[in-house]
């Protein structure tokens, strides 16, 4: 399994609108991509800014490429993202999942 971590920062007053936008774009695209195993959306208000982190899980690098394209470490953006985000970070972080705990605690996940 592969975990893909993307981070964006918006103004706090735009955060709710941006999260709605994400549901209609990136999060929808995740869920429609074969091999996606779910996503966690994190939000952290920091004064006048809001950091949003998407942690998505994928069955393989092929599944990540089906979402992100041939360069899976490149961030995926949608036309209105620039209206919300203070910066457009060019890259995401990709990790091989070595172990996953949850249902079936203590069992190792399959490595991609």
C-alpha positions as CSV (number, residue, x, y, z in Angstrom):
1,X,0.0,0.0,0.0
2,X,1.1,3.6,-0.8
3,X,0.2,6.7,1.3
4,X,0.2,10.0,-0.5
5,X,0.3,13.2,1.6
6,X,-0.6,16.6,0.1
7,X,-0.7,19.9,2.0
8,X,-2.3,23.2,1.3
9,X,-2.7,26.5,3.2
10,X,-5.6,28.9,2.8
11,X,-6.9,31.9,4.6
12,X,-9.0,30.8,7.6
13,X,-12.1,32.6,6.3
14,X,-11.9,30.6,3.0
15,X,-11.2,27.2,4.6
16,X,-14.9,26.0,4.7
17,X,-15.4,27.0,1.1
18,X,-12.2,25.4,0.1
19,X,-13.1,22.1,1.8
20,X,-16.4,22.1,-0.1
21,X,-14.5,22.7,-3.3
22,X,-12.1,19.8,-2.4
23,X,-15.2,17.5,-2.0
24,X,-16.3,18.4,-5.5
25,X,-12.8,18.0,-7.1
26,X,-9.9,16.1,-5.5
27,X,-11.8,14.0,-3.0
28,X,-14.3,13.0,-5.7
29,X,-11.5,12.2,-8.1
30,X,-9.8,10.1,-5.4
31,X,-12.9,8.1,-4.8
32,X,-13.5,7.5,-8.5
33,X,-10.0,6.2,-9.1
34,X,-9.6,2.4,-9.0
35,X,-7.1,1.4,-6.3
36,X,-7.9,4.3,-3.9
37,X,-8.3,2.9,-0.4
38,X,-9.6,6.1,1.3
39,X,-8.5,9.5,2.4
40,X,-8.2,11.3,5.7
41,X,-8.8,15.1,5.6
42,X,-6.9,17.0,8.4
43,X,-7.5,20.7,9.2
44,X,-5.5,22.9,11.5
45,X,-6.4,26.6,12.1
46,X,-3.3,28.7,12.7
47,X,-4.2,32.3,13.4
48,X,-5.5,33.8,10.1
49,X,-4.4,30.7,8.1
50,X,-5.7,27.2,7.8
51,X,-3.6,24.2,6.9
52,X,-5.3,21.3,5.2
53,X,-3.6,17.9,4.7
54,X,-5.0,15.1,2.6
55,X,-3.6,11.6,3.5
56,X,-4.8,9.2,0.8
57,X,-4.1,5.5,0.7
58,X,-3.6,3.5,-2.6
59,X,-3.2,-0.2,-3.3
60,X,-0.2,0.4,-5.6
61,X,1.9,3.0,-7.4
62,X,-0.1,2.2,-10.5
63,X,-3.2,3.4,-8.7
64,X,-1.4,6.6,-7.6
65,X,-0.4,7.1,-11.3
66,X,-4.0,6.6,-12.4
67,X,-4.9,9.5,-10.2
68,X,-1.8,11.8,-10.5
69,X,-0.4,10.9,-13.9
70,X,3.0,9.7,-14.9
71,X,4.8,11.8,-12.3
72,X,3.0,10.6,-9.1
73,X,5.0,13.0,-6.8
74,X,3.6,16.0,-8.7
75,X,0.7,17.8,-6.9
76,X,-2.7,17.7,-8.7
77,X,-4.5,21.0,-8.8
78,X,-7.9,22.1,-10.1
79,X,-8.8,25.4,-11.9
80,X,-10.2,27.2,-8.8
81,X,-7.6,26.0,-6.3
82,X,-5.5,29.2,-7.0
83,X,-8.5,31.2,-5.7
84,X,-8.1,29.5,-2.3
85,X,-4.5,28.5,-1.8
86,X,-1.7,30.8,-0.7
87,X,0.9,28.7,-2.4
88,X,0.7,25.8,-4.9
89,X,3.2,23.3,-3.5
90,X,4.6,21.4,-6.5
91,X,5.2,18.1,-4.9
92,X,3.4,15.6,-2.6
93,X,5.1,13.0,-0.3
94,X,4.7,9.3,-1.1
95,X,5.4,6.6,1.4
96,X,5.3,2.8,1.2
97,X,3.2,1.6,4.1
98,X,5.3,-0.7,6.2
99,X,2.7,-1.5,8.8
100,X,-0.9,-0.5,9.3
101,X,-2.8,-0.9,12.6
102,X,-6.6,-0.7,12.8
103,X,-8.9,-3.6,12.1
104,X,-6.7,-6.6,12.5
105,X,-4.3,-4.8,14.8
106,X,-0.8,-6.1,14.7
107,X,-0.9,-7.4,11.1
108,X,1.4,-6.1,8.5
109,X,-0.1,-4.7,5.4
110,X,0.9,-6.0,2.0
111,X,3.7,-3.9,0.5
112,X,3.3,-2.6,-3.1
